[in-house]
Amino acid sequence: MVTIKKRSLIFITLLVLASCFIYFRWHEGAPYDDKEYSPNKEFYFQRFKVFSLGEWIPGIRMPGQGGDALYSMNGYVRVYSSDDKFIGEIYARAMPIAEIFWLDNKLIVNTGAGAMDGGIIKLPKDAETLKNISALSEPRYGKRSSSSALLN
């Protein structure tokens, strides 16, 4: 009886640890596009693709619907300063076809895939505020250096 409880406890613990590991690897994503800089070259954004089951399910498409697969590709749009300090991120469904543009001190992300998708990332206005971002220089999921190395 004790060994069954012990085995169950070990199994549940391993299941929780595996779930956490899988989530954090999923959230990190992989770079989808090149960096796109703001007009003043102080910031850039980059799209990150995350794993989605919809990409792996084969579908039959009619002629002219080849681009529909882009709607099932989800990911994040992340903003960094030019010296690679993390500013913010927005989850975006249909990430490859999202409209992303700079407006004054904001980055606007419009996915058009749903009412709650997209958003605004406010950018720091001055150099002093940008220096204070060092505490937030990493996305909440952990390291970014491994994915940025793929681009350099």
DOTI-930430 format. One record per residue: residue number from 1; residue in three letters; x, y, z of N, C-alpha, C, O in turn. Coordinates in pm, whole numbers, always signed. Layout:
REM DOTI-930430
   pos   code   n.east   n.north     n.up   ca.east   ca.north    ca.up   c.east   c.north     c.up   o.east   o.north     o.up
   NUM    ALA        X         Y        Z         X          Y        Z        X         Y        Z        X         Y        Z
...
***
This chain:
REM DOTI-930430
   pos   code   n.east   n.north     n.up   ca.east   ca.north    ca.up   c.east   c.north     c.up   o.east   o.north     o.up
     1    MET      +82      -120       +0        +0         +0       +0      +87      +126       +0      +58      +223      -70
     2    VAL     +193      +122      +81      +282       +238      +89     +355      +259      -43     +373      +373      -85
     3    THR     +396      +152     -109      +467       +167     -235     +377      +222     -345     +424      +295     -432
     4    ILE     +248      +188     -341      +155       +243     -441     +139      +394     -420     +137      +469     -517
     5    LYS     +126      +438     -295      +116       +581     -267     +244      +653     -306     +241      +764     -360
     6    LYS     +357      +589     -278      +486       +649     -313     +500      +662     -464     +544      +766     -514
     7    ARG     +464      +557     -536      +471       +561     -682     +377      +667     -740     +412      +739     -833
     8    SER     +257      +675     -683      +161       +777     -729     +214      +917     -706     +202     +1004     -792
     9    LEU     +273      +939     -590      +329      +1070     -559     +444     +1106     -653     +454     +1219     -700
    10    ILE     +531     +1008     -680      +643      +1032     -772     +590     +1060     -913     +639     +1150     -981
    11    PHE     +490      +984     -956      +432      +1004    -1089     +369     +1143    -1101     +392     +1212    -1201
    12    ILE     +293     +1185    -1003      +228      +1317    -1006     +333     +1426    -1006     +320     +1525    -1078
    13    THR     +437     +1411     -925      +544      +1511     -921     +613     +1522    -1056     +637     +1633    -1105
    14    LEU     +646     +1409    -1116      +711      +1411    -1248     +619     +1470    -1354     +665     +1540    -1444
    15    LEU     +490     +1442    -1345      +393      +1497    -1439     +386     +1649    -1429     +382     +1719    -1531
    16    VAL     +385     +1700    -1307      +382      +1846    -1286     +510     +1910    -1339     +504     +2012    -1407
    17    LEU     +624     +1852    -1309      +752      +1906    -1358     +760     +1903    -1511     +805     +2000    -1572
    18    ALA     +715     +1794    -1572      +716      +1785    -1718     +621     +1889    -1778     +654     +1950    -1880
    19    SER     +506     +1909    -1717      +411      +2010    -1768     +471     +2149    -1762     +457     +2227    -1857
    20    CYS     +537     +2182    -1652      +601      +2314    -1640     +710     +2331    -1746     +718     +2436    -1810
    21    PHE     +793     +2229    -1764      +899      +2236    -1863     +842     +2256    -2003     +890     +2341    -2079
    22    ILE     +739     +2180    -2037      +679      +2191    -2170     +618     +2329    -2189     +632     +2387    -2297
    23    TYR     +550     +2382    -2088      +491      +2515    -2102     +597     +2620    -2126     +582     +2703    -2216
    24    PHE     +704     +2619    -2048      +805      +2723    -2064     +878     +2710    -2197     +917     +2812    -2255
    25    ARG     +897     +2590    -2247      +957      +2575    -2380     +859     +2623    -2487     +900     +2682    -2587
    26    TRP     +730     +2599    -2466      +628      +2645    -2561     +623     +2797    -2562     +619     +2859    -2668
    27    HIS     +624     +2857    -2444      +611      +3003    -2436     +732     +3075    -2495     +718     +3184    -2549
    28    GLU     +848     +3015    -2484      +968      +3080    -2538     +957     +3099    -2688     +993     +3205    -2739
    29    GLY     +909     +2999    -2758      +890      +3012    -2902    +1020     +3012    -2979    +1129     +3001    -2923
    30    ALA    +1006     +3025    -3109     +1121      +3030    -3199    +1104     +3153    -3288     +992     +3185    -3329
    31    PRO    +1212     +3223    -3319     +1200      +3341    -3404    +1134     +3307    -3537    +1168     +3207    -3601
    32    TYR    +1041     +3389    -3578      +968      +3365    -3702    +1019     +3453    -3816    +1029     +3409    -3930
    33    ASP    +1051     +3575    -3784     +1095      +3673    -3885    +1221     +3743    -3836    +1269     +3718    -3725
    34    ASP    +1274     +3830    -3919     +1386      +3913    -3879    +1339     +4025    -3787    +1220     +4051    -3774
    35    LYS    +1436     +4089    -3725     +1405      +4205    -3641    +1357     +4319    -3731    +1410     +4340    -3840
    36    GLU    +1256     +4393    -3684     +1208      +4510    -3757    +1221     +4631    -3665    +1157     +4638    -3560
    37    TYR    +1305     +4725    -3706     +1338      +4840    -3621    +1237     +4953    -3635    +1171     +4968    -3738
    38    SER    +1227     +5031    -3528     +1141      +5150    -3530    +1204     +5254    -3621    +1321     +5242    -3657
    39    PRO    +1129     +5356    -3661     +1184      +5458    -3750    +1308     +5529    -3693    +1397     +5568    -3768
    40    ASN    +1315     +5544    -3560     +1431      +5609    -3500    +1541     +5510    -3460    +1642     +5551    -3402
    41    LYS    +1524     +5382    -3490     +1621      +5275    -3466    +1652     +5252    -3317    +1752     +5189    -3285
    42    GLU    +1569     +5303    -3226     +1591      +5283    -3083    +1530     +5153    -3033    +1573     +5100    -2930
    43    PHE    +1430     +5099    -3104     +1361      +4978    -3062    +1343     +4886    -3183    +1353     +4929    -3298
    44    TYR    +1317     +4760    -3154     +1281      +4668    -3261    +1181     +4567    -3205    +1175     +4544    -3085
    45    PHE    +1104     +4509    -3296     +1017      +4399    -3255    +1052     +4277    -3337    +1109     +4286    -3446
    46    GLN    +1017     +4163    -3281     +1039      +4038    -3350     +922     +3944    -3320     +870     +3942    -3208
    47    ARG     +883     +3869    -3419      +775      +3772    -3403     +835     +3638    -3360     +939     +3596    -3411
    48    PHE     +767     +3573    -3265      +809      +3442    -3218     +694     +3345    -3235     +583     +3370    -3188
    49    LYS     +719     +3234    -3303      +617      +3132    -3329     +619     +3031    -3215     +726     +2988    -3171
    50    VAL     +500     +2992    -3169      +489      +2888    -3066     +423     +2765    -3126     +358     +2773    -3230
    51    PHE     +441     +2653    -3060      +386      +2527    -3107     +234     +2532    -3104     +175     +2582    -3009
    52    SER     +172     +2481    -3208       +27      +2478    -3217      -16     +2347    -3281      +37     +2307    -3385
    53    LEU     -113     +2280    -3220      -162      +2155    -3277     -227     +2177    -3413     -225     +2088    -3498
    54    GLY     -285     +2294    -3434      -351      +2324    -3560     -259     +2316    -3679     -304     +2289    -3791
    55    GLU     -131     +2339    -3658       -35      +2330    -3768       -8     +2186    -3809      +28     +2160    -3924
    56    TRP      -25     +2093    -3717        +8      +1954    -3742     -111     +1873    -3794      -94     +1762    -3844
    57    ILE     -230     +1928    -3782      -348      +1856    -3829     -364     +1883    -3979     -384     +1997    -4020
    58    PRO     -354     +1778    -4060      -366      +1801    -4204     -510     +1841    -4240     -607     +1791    -4183
    59    GLY     -520     +1928    -4334      -652      +1971    -4378     -661     +1974    -4528     -560     +1988    -4597
    60    ILE     -779     +1962    -4578      -801      +1970    -4722     -849     +2111    -4751     -951     +2156    -4699
    61    ARG     -775     +2178    -4835      -809      +2316    -4868     -852     +2324    -5014     -804     +2251    -5100
    62    MET     -941     +2413    -5037      -986      +2437    -5173     -888     +2533    -5241     -810     +2600    -5172
    63    PRO     -889     +2539    -5372      -801      +2632    -5441     -825     +2776    -5393     -938     +2822    -5380
    64    GLY     -713     +2843    -5366      -722      +2980    -5319     -723     +2992    -5167     -725     +3103    -5115
    65    GLN     -723     +2880    -5095      -725      +2884    -4949     -592     +2842    -4888     -588     +2803    -4771
    66    GLY     -487     +2849    -4962      -357      +2808    -4910     -310     +2892    -4794     -241     +2842    -4705
    67    GLY     -346     +3019    -4793      -306      +3110    -4686     -383     +3091    -4558     -348     +3150    -4456
    68    ASP     -488     +3009    -4560      -566      +2987    -4438     -484     +2921    -4329     -517     +2934    -4211
    69    ALA     -378     +2851    -4365      -293      +2787    -4264     -227     +2890    -4173     -191     +2858    -4060
    70    LEU     -209     +3012    -4221      -146      +3115    -4140     -233     +3154    -4020     -181     +3205    -3920
    71    TYR     -363     +3130    -4028      -451      +3164    -3918     -431     +3072    -3797     -468     +3108    -3686
    72    SER     -373     +2954    -3818      -352      +2862    -3706     -211     +2873    -3649     -176     +2796    -3560
    73    MET     -131     +2967    -3698        +4      +2986    -3647       +3     +3099    -3544      -14     +3216    -3577
    74    ASN      +19     +3060    -3418       +13      +3157    -3309     +153     +3191    -3261     +249     +3121    -3291
    75    GLY     +163     +3300    -3187      +293      +3338    -3134     +289     +3467    -3056     +182     +3514    -3016
    76    TYR     +406     +3523    -3035      +421      +3646    -2959     +492     +3750    -3045     +575     +3717    -3129
    77    VAL     +457     +3874    -3022      +532      +3986    -3077     +603     +4047    -2957     +538     +4092    -2863
    78    ARG     +736     +4049    -2961      +814      +4100    -2849     +892     +4223    -2893     +943     +4230    -3004
    79    VAL     +898     +4320    -2803      +967      +4446    -2831    +1090     +4456    -2742    +1086     +4425    -2623
    80    TYR    +1200     +4500    -2803     +1327      +4518    -2733    +1384     +4654    -2768    +1352     +4712    -2872
    81    SER    +1470     +4705    -2680     +1544      +4826    -2714    +1656     +4785    -2808    +1683     +4666    -2825
    82    SER    +1722     +4882    -2869     +1827      +4849    -2965    +1944     +4777    -2899    +2021     +4709    -2967
    83    ASP    +1959     +4792    -2767     +2065      +4719    -2697    +2011     +4592    -2630    +2067     +4545    -2530
    84    ASP    +1904     +4536    -2685     +1847      +4406    -2648    +1785     +4398    -2509    +1784     +4291    -2449
    85    LYS    +1735     +4508    -2457     +1659      +4503    -2331    +1513     +4477    -2363    +1454     +4543    -2449
    86    PHE    +1455     +4380    -2293     +1316      +4342    -2315    +1223     +4454    -2268    +1236     +4502    -2156
    87    ILE    +1128     +4496    -2355     +1033      +4601    -2322     +895     +4542    -2294     +833     +4576    -2193
    88    GLY     +846     +4455    -2380      +713      +4397    -2360     +680     +4295    -2468     +754     +4278    -2565
    89    GLU     +568     +4226    -2449      +525      +4125    -2545     +374     +4121    -2551     +305     +4159    -2456
    90    ILE     +323     +4074    -2666      +179      +4057    -2685     +158     +3923    -2753     +224     +3892    -2852
    91    TYR      +65     +3845    -2700       +29      +3719    -2764      -58     +3751    -2885     -148     +3834    -2877
    92    ALA      -30     +3686    -2997      -103      +3715    -3120     -145     +3586    -3188      -61     +3505    -3226
    93    ARG     -276     +3568    -3203      -324      +3458    -3286     -308     +3503    -3431     -313     +3623    -3460
    94    ALA     -288     +3409    -3520      -265      +3440    -3661     -148     +3537    -3674     -154     +3636    -3748
    95    MET      -43     +3508    -3601       +72      +3597    -3588     +137     +3637    -3721     +176     +3753    -3734
    96    PRO     +152     +3549    -3820      +219      +3591    -3943     +145     +3700    -4020     +207     +3776    -4095
    97    ILE      +13     +3709    -4004       -62      +3808    -4081     -106     +3927    -3995     -187     +4009    -4038
    98    ALA      -52     +3936    -3874       -85      +4048    -3787      -29     +4177    -3846      +80     +4180    -3903
    99    GLU     -106     +4284    -3832       -60      +4416    -3875      +12     +4479    -3756      -47     +4498    -3650
   100    ILE     +138     +4512    -3776      +219      +4568    -3668     +279     +4698    -3719     +340     +4702    -3826
   101    PHE     +261     +4805    -3642      +318      +4932    -3685     +354     +5019    -3565     +299     +5003    -3456
   102    TRP     +447     +5110    -3589      +495      +5203    -3487     +411     +5329    -3493     +378     +5378    -3601
   103    LEU     +376     +5383    -3376      +302      +5508    -3368     +354     +5586    -3249     +329     +5549    -3135
   104    ASP     +428     +5693    -3275      +492      +5774    -3170     +573     +5684    -3077     +670     +5622    -3121
   105    ASN     +533     +5675    -2951      +606      +5593    -2855     +529     +5464    -2823     +527     +5419    -2708
   106    LYS     +465     +5406    -2924      +387      +5284    -2906     +411     +5190    -3023     +444     +5231    -3134
   107    LEU     +393     +5061    -2994      +388      +4960    -3099     +247     +4904    -3097     +200     +4855    -2994
   108    ILE     +180     +4910    -3210       +42      +4864    -3221      +42     +4729    -3292     +102     +4714    -3399
   109    VAL      -27     +4632    -3232       -39      +4499    -3291     -187     +4472    -3312     -264     +4471    -3217
   110    ASN     -225     +4450    -3437      -364      +4422    -3471     -368     +4291    -3547     -322     +4283    -3661
   111    THR     -423     +4187    -3484      -427      +4057    -3550     -551     +4040    -3635     -547     +3971    -3738
   112    GLY     -661     +4101    -3596      -784      +4086    -3672     -846     +3948    -3660     -945     +3919    -3728
   113    ALA     -789     +3862    -3575      -840      +3726    -3562     -944     +3713    -3452    -1007     +3608    -3440
   114    GLY     -964     +3815    -3373     -1061      +3809    -3265    -1070     +3942    -3194     -980     +4026    -3207
   115    ALA    -1175     +3962    -3121     -1199      +4091    -3057    -1095     +4121    -2949    -1063     +4238    -2926
   116    MET    -1043     +4020    -2883      -952      +4042    -2772     -805     +4030    -2812     -718     +4038    -2726
   117    ASP     -776     +4010    -2938      -638      +3991    -2981     -571     +4125    -3009     -636     +4227    -3032
   118    GLY     -439     +4120    -3005      -362      +4239    -3033     -351     +4327    -2912     -390     +4289    -2801
   119    GLY     -297     +4445    -2933      -282      +4538    -2824     -177     +4642    -2853     -131     +4658    -2967
   120    ILE     -139     +4713    -2748       -43      +4822    -2759      +68     +4800    -2657      +42     +4766    -2542
   121    ILE     +190     +4819    -2700      +305      +4818    -2609     +358     +4960    -2606     +401     +5014    -2708
   122    LYS     +356     +5021    -2487      +409      +5157    -2473     +560     +5150    -2456     +612     +5069    -2380
   123    LEU     +629     +5235    -2529      +775      +5238    -2527     +823     +5350    -2436     +756     +5452    -2422
   124    PRO     +939     +5332    -2372      +995      +5439    -2289    +1026     +5562    -2373    +1073     +5550    -2487
   125    LYS    +1001     +5681    -2317     +1021      +5804    -2393    +1164     +5856    -2385    +1214     +5915    -2480
   126    ASP    +1231     +5833    -2272     +1363      +5892    -2257    +1465     +5787    -2216    +1430     +5674    -2180
   127    ALA    +1592     +5825    -2221     +1701      +5732    -2192    +1701     +5691    -2045    +1739     +5579    -2013
   128    GLU    +1658     +5780    -1955     +1656      +5748    -1812    +1559     +5634    -1783    +1591     +5543    -1706
   129    THR    +1442     +5638    -1843     +1345      +5530    -1825    +1398     +5400    -1883    +1376     +5293    -1826
   130    LEU    +1467     +5409    -1995     +1522      +5290    -2059    +1629     +5225    -1971    +1641     +5103    -1969
   131    LYS    +1707     +5305    -1898     +1809      +5250    -1808    +1744     +5172    -1695    +1799     +5072    -1649
   132    ASN    +1628     +5217    -1650     +1559      +5152    -1538    +1492     +5022    -1577    +1442     +4950    -1491
   133    ILE    +1490     +4990    -1704     +1425      +4868    -1750    +1514     +4747    -1726    +1469     +4634    -1747
   134    SER    +1636     +4766    -1683     +1729      +4653    -1667    +1672     +4543    -1579    +1705     +4426    -1598
   135    ALA    +1586     +4577    -1484     +1525      +4474    -1400    +1426     +4390    -1479    +1399     +4275    -1443
   136    LEU    +1373     +4446    -1588     +1276      +4374    -1670    +1336     +4331    -1802    +1264     +4306    -1898
   137    SER    +1469     +4321    -1808     +1534      +4300    -1936    +1514     +4161    -1995    +1552     +4137    -2109
   138    GLU    +1457     +4070    -1920     +1430      +3937    -1972    +1280     +3913    -1973    +1210     +3955    -1880
   139    PRO    +1229     +3846    -2075     +1088      +3808    -2073    +1059     +3719    -1953    +1150     +3656    -1899
   140    ARG     +936     +3712    -1912      +900      +3640    -1790     +928     +3491    -1797     +930     +3426    -1693
   141    TYR     +949     +3434    -1915      +969      +3291    -1927    +1114     +3252    -1910    +1142     +3133    -1894
   142    GLY    +1208     +3346    -1913     +1349      +3309    -1894    +1437     +3370    -1999    +1418     +3485    -2040
   143    LYS    +1536     +3292    -2043     +1639      +3343    -2132    +1587     +3376    -2270    +1497     +3310    -2322
   144    ARG    +1646     +3479    -2330     +1616      +3513    -2468    +1740     +3495    -2553    +1730     +3491    -2676
   145    SER    +1854     +3484    -2492     +1980      +3483    -2567    +1988     +3366    -2665    +2049     +3381    -2771
   146    SER    +1930     +3251    -2633     +1942      +3138    -2724    +1868     +3162    -2854    +1915     +3121    -2960
   147    SER    +1754     +3230    -2847     +1680      +3255    -2970    +1739     +3371    -3049    +1729     +3374    -3172
   148    SER    +1801     +3468    -2979     +1861      +3579    -3054    +1988     +3534    -3123    +2029     +3594    -3223
   149    ALA    +2051     +3429    -3071     +2173      +3381    -3136    +2144     +3323    -3273    +2232     +3320    -3360
   150    LEU    +2022     +3278    -3294     +1986      +3222    -3424    +1985     +3328    -3533    +2002     +3298    -3651
   151    LEU    +1964     +3452    -3491     +1953      +3559    -3589    +2084     +3626    -3622    +2099     +3688    -3728
   152    ASN    +2180     +3615    -3531     +2307      +3686    -3552    +2402     +3604    -3636    +2514     +3648    -3663
***
